[in-house]
Amino acid sequence: GENVGLHLPTLSVQEGDNSIINCAYSNSASDYFIWYKQESGKGPQFIIDIRSNMDKRQGQRVTVLLNKTVKHLSLQIAATQPGDSAVYFCAENGGRNTDKLIFGTGTRLQVFP
Amino acid sequence: DGGITQSPKYLFRKEGQNVTLSCEQNLNHDAMYWYRQDPGQGLRLIYYSQIVNDFQKGDIAEGYSVSREKKESFPLTVTSAQKNPTAFYLCASSKGTGGQPQHFGDGTRLSIL
């Protein structure tokens, strides 16, 4: 597969445990945030997004938390499964009406049986 | 199924050669993007287009060129002026810009012969 994610921060969890992946974003004007999952050799896959008027948003087995005070975003994965092993990226839009996304460097999640 | 198709999956370039990477989407999205991904780094924006017949440089446009003659297509040419072209190239599209998720293809891996 592709060598995406060499030298990335790595989170190792046991199957069935909950995972928390953190992201510090850069621009206090950002009002839209996304989490992506990238498996080896594939493109990033959209997981969940959140706008700045919310602190928390839940999806299926995933929850995103936004703390605008400290510019921090987290992704919580419940009951982590081997299929969750991948590199996870956060992205921010840099401000209202901007036309680009700014991506973080990513965190590798490894799930052990 | 709607989605983004990138081709080829693997591409080899000889010294002094231009190569073109294909990106096609059938999501009826207005905006399209090209990113470069290197190991251990986040996605870096090369070019983007918000509408047909218009495009803007991203953060690392030198040595690359694009065209947007059709809404569905946004090909990227890696020119001989790009001295370090070996990377994983990702194409994305979105309905609009700013607070919209970008949807990605599965990438093209470019290597130098």
Interface residues (C-beta under 8 A of the other chain):
Chain A: E2 N3 V4 G5 L6 H7 L8 D31 Y32 I34 Y36 G41 K42 G43 P44 Q45 F46 D49 R51 F89 N93 R96 N97 T98 D99 K100 L101 F103 G104 T105 G106
Chain B: I4 Q6 A31 Y33 Y35 Q37 P39 G40 Q41 G42 L43 L45 Y48 Q50 Q56 G58 F88 L90 A92 T97 G98 G99 Q100 P101 Q102 H103 F104 G105 D106 G107 R109
